[in-house]
Amino acid sequence: IRMHSLGPAAEKVFCGGIRSLSILAFPGGGGMKSLIEAMAKALVDKPESVSVAEVEGERTTVYELRVDTSDLGKVIGKQGKIAKAIRTVVKAAAVKDGRRVNVDIDH
């Protein structure tokens, strides 16, 4: 796993038996969506059920991450630690673009 300038939050997402994943600089727009999809697909048992919808607001972009009901716990993690780490990585990537983002997780 290679993580460039994303810090310790990225390490929390990718701890323990997760397949190889390389995160480079993801520019805004579709790149952010791809980043969220890549992280979620690396965590779940049913990667084909992962989808990310982008909702542009006036000041904030909301990314709605949907996973299979059976995979919801894997994406949220104990006490929400994985979900928090995913949000931290996405916000860190968005800072480079001067954007505000939120990630909502649903099934």
Residue frames as a rotation matrix with the C-alpha (Angstrom) as fourth column:
ILE 1
0.587 0.810 0.000 0.00
0.810 -0.587 0.000 0.00
0.000 0.000 -1.000 0.00
ARG 2
-0.635 -0.753 0.173 1.36
0.753 -0.653 -0.077 3.37
0.171 0.082 0.982 -0.98
MET 3
0.581 0.790 -0.194 -0.13
0.814 -0.571 0.110 6.50
-0.024 -0.222 -0.975 0.55
HIS 4
-0.456 -0.756 0.469 1.17
0.783 -0.592 -0.193 9.89
0.424 0.279 0.862 -0.46
SER 5
-0.941 -0.095 0.326 0.66
-0.033 -0.930 -0.366 12.88
0.338 -0.355 0.872 1.84
LEU 6
0.032 0.999 -0.003 -2.56
-0.142 0.008 0.990 11.58
0.989 -0.031 0.143 3.37
GLY 7
-0.336 -0.288 0.897 -1.18
-0.828 -0.363 -0.426 11.01
0.448 -0.886 -0.117 6.87
PRO 8
-0.951 -0.175 0.254 -2.02
-0.295 0.755 -0.586 8.60
-0.089 -0.632 -0.770 9.68
ALA 9
-0.091 0.987 0.130 -5.77
-0.696 0.030 -0.717 8.63
-0.712 -0.155 0.685 9.01
ALA 10
0.299 0.142 -0.943 -5.15
-0.895 0.385 -0.226 6.72
0.331 0.912 0.243 5.78
GLU 11
-0.712 -0.630 -0.310 -3.25
-0.458 0.752 -0.475 4.08
0.532 -0.196 -0.824 7.72
LYS 12
-0.637 0.558 0.532 -6.29
-0.476 0.259 -0.840 3.53
-0.607 -0.788 0.101 9.97
VAL 13
0.374 0.819 -0.436 -8.44
-0.861 0.132 -0.492 2.75
-0.345 0.559 0.754 6.93
PHE 14
0.512 -0.231 -0.828 -5.97
-0.612 0.578 -0.540 0.28
0.603 0.782 0.155 5.49
CYS 15
-0.359 -0.630 0.688 -4.90
-0.926 0.333 -0.178 -1.67
-0.117 -0.701 -0.703 8.57
GLY 16
-0.283 0.185 0.941 -5.02
-0.313 0.910 -0.273 -5.48
-0.907 -0.372 -0.200 8.53
GLY 17
-0.483 -0.090 0.871 -5.69
0.406 0.858 0.315 -7.92
-0.775 0.506 -0.378 5.65
ILE 18
0.595 0.688 -0.415 -6.84
-0.079 -0.465 -0.882 -5.50
-0.800 0.558 -0.222 2.98
ARG 19
0.522 -0.343 0.781 -5.81
0.822 0.446 -0.353 -6.06
-0.227 0.827 0.515 -0.62
SER 20
-0.535 -0.838 -0.103 -3.20
0.739 -0.524 0.424 -3.85
-0.409 0.151 0.900 -2.25
LEU 21
0.652 0.708 0.271 -4.38
0.758 -0.602 -0.251 -0.34
-0.015 0.370 -0.929 -3.00
SER 22
-0.536 -0.844 0.001 -2.45
0.840 -0.533 0.099 2.65
-0.083 0.054 0.995 -4.23
ILE 23
0.670 0.714 -0.204 -3.71
0.699 -0.699 -0.150 6.15
-0.249 -0.042 -0.968 -3.52
LEU 24
-0.537 -0.777 0.328 -2.09
0.838 -0.535 0.106 8.94
0.093 0.332 0.939 -5.43
ALA 25
-0.845 0.263 -0.466 -3.28
-0.109 -0.937 -0.332 12.52
-0.524 -0.230 0.820 -5.87
PHE 26
-0.333 0.828 0.451 -6.99
0.939 0.337 0.074 12.49
-0.090 0.448 -0.889 -6.68
PRO 27
-0.982 0.040 0.184 -8.06
-0.005 -0.982 0.188 15.81
0.188 0.184 0.965 -8.18
GLY 28
-0.600 0.798 0.053 -11.58
-0.442 -0.276 -0.853 17.08
-0.667 -0.535 0.519 -7.46
GLY 29
0.013 0.739 -0.674 -14.77
-1.000 0.020 0.003 15.88
0.016 0.674 0.739 -9.08
GLY 30
0.745 0.344 -0.571 -14.72
-0.453 0.890 -0.055 12.30
0.490 0.300 0.819 -10.36
GLY 31
-0.221 -0.921 -0.321 -11.34
-0.179 0.362 -0.915 11.71
0.959 -0.145 -0.245 -8.74
MET 32
-0.624 0.074 0.778 -12.81
-0.778 -0.143 -0.611 12.15
0.066 -0.987 0.147 -5.27
LYS 33
0.495 0.867 0.053 -15.61
-0.863 0.498 -0.083 9.77
-0.099 -0.005 0.995 -6.16
SER 34
0.503 -0.401 -0.766 -13.03
-0.247 0.782 -0.572 7.23
0.828 0.477 0.294 -7.37
LEU 35
-0.595 -0.742 0.307 -11.08
-0.463 0.005 -0.886 7.61
0.656 -0.670 -0.347 -4.13
ILE 36
-0.237 0.602 0.763 -14.15
-0.931 0.085 -0.356 6.81
-0.279 -0.794 0.540 -2.02
GLU 37
0.753 0.526 -0.395 -15.08
-0.638 0.731 -0.243 3.85
0.161 0.435 0.886 -4.24
ALA 38
0.104 -0.809 -0.579 -11.55
-0.270 0.537 -0.799 2.43
0.957 0.239 -0.162 -4.08
MET 39
-0.723 -0.361 0.589 -11.44
-0.633 0.006 -0.774 2.63
0.276 -0.932 -0.233 -0.28
ALA 40
0.080 0.858 0.508 -14.90
-0.920 0.260 -0.294 1.09
-0.384 -0.444 0.810 0.13
LYS 41
0.720 0.197 -0.666 -14.29
-0.554 0.741 -0.380 -1.71
0.418 0.642 0.642 -2.38
ALA 42
-0.298 -0.907 -0.299 -11.09
-0.361 0.397 -0.844 -2.64
0.884 -0.143 -0.445 -0.53
LEU 43
-0.721 0.022 0.693 -13.05
-0.693 -0.013 -0.721 -3.04
-0.007 -1.000 0.025 2.70
VAL 44
0.117 0.958 0.261 -16.18
-0.897 0.215 -0.387 -4.96
-0.427 -0.189 0.884 1.66
ASP 45
-0.457 -0.182 0.870 -16.97
0.007 0.978 0.209 -8.55
-0.889 0.101 -0.446 0.63
LYS 46
0.203 0.613 0.764 -19.31
0.872 0.241 -0.425 -7.47
-0.445 0.753 -0.486 -2.19
PRO 47
-0.601 -0.548 -0.582 -17.42
0.282 -0.826 0.488 -4.74
-0.748 0.129 0.651 -4.11
GLU 48
-0.789 0.339 0.513 -19.95
0.530 -0.048 0.847 -4.89
0.312 0.940 -0.141 -6.97
SER 49
0.240 0.953 -0.184 -22.58
0.915 -0.159 0.370 -3.39
0.323 -0.257 -0.911 -4.65
VAL 50
-0.228 -0.405 -0.886 -20.50
0.682 -0.715 0.152 -0.29
-0.695 -0.570 0.439 -3.84
SER 51
0.109 0.229 0.967 -21.74
0.861 -0.508 0.023 2.95
0.496 0.831 -0.253 -5.37
VAL 52
-0.485 -0.294 -0.823 -20.98
0.665 -0.735 -0.129 6.61
-0.568 -0.610 0.553 -4.75
ALA 53
0.355 0.633 0.688 -23.33
0.876 -0.482 -0.008 9.45
0.327 0.605 -0.726 -5.66
GLU 54
-0.744 -0.641 -0.188 -22.11
0.667 -0.726 -0.165 13.04
-0.030 -0.248 0.968 -5.75
VAL 55
0.442 0.894 0.079 -24.49
0.880 -0.449 0.153 15.78
0.172 0.001 -0.985 -4.61
GLU 56
-0.603 -0.678 0.420 -23.22
0.630 -0.728 -0.270 19.31
0.489 0.102 0.867 -5.25
GLY 57
0.389 0.677 -0.624 -24.37
0.896 -0.435 0.087 21.88
-0.212 -0.594 -0.776 -2.73
GLU 58
0.946 0.008 0.323 -23.82
0.104 -0.954 -0.283 25.62
0.306 0.301 -0.903 -2.68
ARG 59
0.449 -0.809 0.379 -20.71
-0.876 -0.481 0.012 25.38
0.172 -0.338 -0.925 -0.47
THR 60
-0.298 -0.502 0.812 -20.27
-0.699 0.694 0.173 21.67
-0.650 -0.516 -0.558 0.19
THR 61
-0.134 0.211 -0.968 -20.19
-0.776 0.586 0.235 18.51
0.617 0.782 0.085 -1.89
VAL 62
0.098 0.242 0.965 -21.79
-0.814 0.577 -0.062 15.46
-0.572 -0.780 0.254 -0.30
TYR 63
-0.513 -0.271 -0.815 -20.71
-0.684 0.703 0.196 11.99
0.519 0.658 -0.546 -1.39
GLU 64
0.350 0.723 0.595 -23.28
-0.904 0.426 0.014 9.30
-0.244 -0.543 0.803 -0.63
LEU 65
-0.684 -0.650 -0.331 -21.54
-0.687 0.727 -0.007 5.94
0.245 0.222 -0.944 -0.23
ARG 66
0.469 0.853 0.228 -23.85
-0.878 0.477 0.021 2.94
-0.092 -0.210 0.973 -0.56
VAL 67
-0.730 -0.648 -0.220 -22.81
-0.649 0.757 -0.078 -0.61
0.217 0.086 -0.972 0.27
ASP 68
-0.133 0.645 -0.753 -24.61
0.006 0.760 0.650 -3.92
0.991 0.082 -0.104 0.71
THR 69
0.635 0.492 0.596 -26.35
-0.570 -0.222 0.791 -4.26
0.521 -0.842 0.139 4.08
SER 70
0.918 -0.293 -0.267 -24.06
0.384 0.826 0.413 -7.16
0.099 -0.482 0.871 5.02
ASP 71
0.017 -0.980 0.199 -20.99
0.859 -0.087 -0.504 -4.96
0.511 0.180 0.840 4.43
LEU 72
0.613 0.309 0.727 -22.18
0.057 -0.935 0.350 -1.90
0.788 -0.173 -0.591 6.35
GLY 73
0.971 -0.236 -0.050 -20.32
0.059 0.032 0.998 -2.87
-0.233 -0.971 0.045 9.53
LYS 74
0.277 -0.919 0.281 -17.05
0.927 0.332 0.172 -3.28
-0.251 0.213 0.944 7.61
VAL 75
-0.052 -0.244 0.968 -17.27
0.633 -0.758 -0.157 0.26
0.773 0.605 0.194 6.26
ILE 76
0.702 0.363 0.613 -18.34
-0.210 -0.717 0.665 1.80
0.681 -0.595 -0.427 9.57
GLY 77
-0.312 -0.884 -0.348 -16.00
0.088 0.338 -0.937 -0.21
0.946 -0.323 -0.028 11.83
LYS 78
0.012 0.240 -0.971 -16.00
0.955 0.284 0.082 -0.51
0.296 -0.928 -0.226 15.59
GLN 79
0.109 0.175 -0.978 -17.23
0.683 -0.729 -0.054 2.70
-0.722 -0.662 -0.199 17.18
GLY 80
0.919 0.392 0.040 -17.26
0.279 -0.578 -0.767 4.29
-0.277 0.716 -0.641 13.71
LYS 81
0.231 -0.925 -0.303 -13.47
-0.039 -0.320 0.947 4.38
-0.972 -0.207 -0.110 13.44
ILE 82
-0.464 -0.392 0.794 -13.28
0.731 0.336 0.593 3.20
-0.500 0.856 0.131 9.80
ALA 83
0.445 0.712 0.543 -16.00
0.882 -0.454 -0.127 5.64
0.156 0.536 -0.830 8.72
LYS 84
0.853 -0.175 -0.491 -14.20
0.082 -0.885 0.458 8.47
-0.515 -0.431 -0.741 10.50
ALA 85
-0.162 -0.984 0.077 -10.91
0.177 0.048 0.983 7.52
-0.971 0.173 0.167 8.83
ILE 86
-0.201 0.177 0.963 -12.55
0.972 0.158 0.174 7.44
-0.121 0.971 -0.204 5.38
ARG 87
0.812 0.571 0.124 -14.00
0.578 -0.816 -0.031 10.91
0.084 0.097 -0.992 6.01
THR 88
0.556 -0.684 -0.473 -10.62
-0.006 -0.572 0.820 12.18
-0.831 -0.454 -0.322 7.20
VAL 89
-0.416 -0.724 0.550 -8.84
0.550 0.281 0.786 10.90
-0.724 0.629 0.282 4.07
VAL 90
0.086 0.541 0.837 -11.49
0.983 -0.181 0.016 12.41
0.160 0.821 -0.547 1.78
LYS 91
0.938 0.260 -0.229 -11.38
0.310 -0.924 0.224 15.76
-0.154 -0.281 -0.947 3.57
ALA 92
0.172 -0.954 -0.246 -7.58
0.105 -0.230 0.967 15.77
-0.979 -0.193 0.061 3.40
ALA 93
-0.471 -0.299 0.830 -7.73
0.808 0.231 0.542 15.16
-0.354 0.926 0.133 -0.35
ALA 94
0.443 0.756 0.481 -10.37
0.868 -0.496 -0.019 17.91
0.224 0.426 -0.876 -0.73
VAL 95
0.584 -0.276 -0.764 -8.22
0.345 -0.768 0.540 20.49
-0.735 -0.579 -0.353 1.07
LYS 96
-0.500 -0.840 0.210 -5.84
0.523 -0.099 0.846 20.53
-0.690 0.533 0.489 -1.88
ASP 97
-0.485 0.418 0.768 -8.74
0.771 -0.210 0.601 21.73
0.413 0.884 -0.220 -4.05
GLY 98
-0.986 0.116 0.117 -10.00
-0.159 -0.863 -0.481 24.19
0.045 -0.493 0.869 -1.44
ARG 99
-0.274 0.931 -0.241 -13.31
-0.348 0.137 0.927 22.31
0.897 0.338 0.287 -1.26
ARG 100
-0.518 0.255 0.816 -15.61
-0.805 0.177 -0.566 21.24
-0.289 -0.951 0.113 1.57
VAL 101
-0.325 0.383 -0.865 -16.86
-0.473 0.726 0.499 17.67
0.819 0.572 -0.055 1.45
ASN 102
-0.139 0.329 0.934 -18.92
-0.892 0.368 -0.263 15.27
-0.430 -0.870 0.242 3.53
VAL 103
-0.727 -0.040 -0.685 -19.26
-0.389 0.846 0.364 11.49
0.565 0.532 -0.631 3.18
ASP 104
0.023 0.798 0.602 -22.58
-0.965 0.175 -0.195 9.88
-0.261 -0.577 0.774 4.09
ILE 105
-0.914 -0.339 -0.225 -22.67
-0.377 0.912 0.160 6.08
0.151 0.231 -0.961 4.42
ASP 106
0.019 0.977 0.213 -25.87
-0.917 0.102 -0.385 4.16
-0.398 -0.188 0.898 3.74
HIS 107
-0.778 -0.202 0.594 -27.05
-0.024 0.955 0.294 0.71
-0.627 0.215 -0.748 2.68
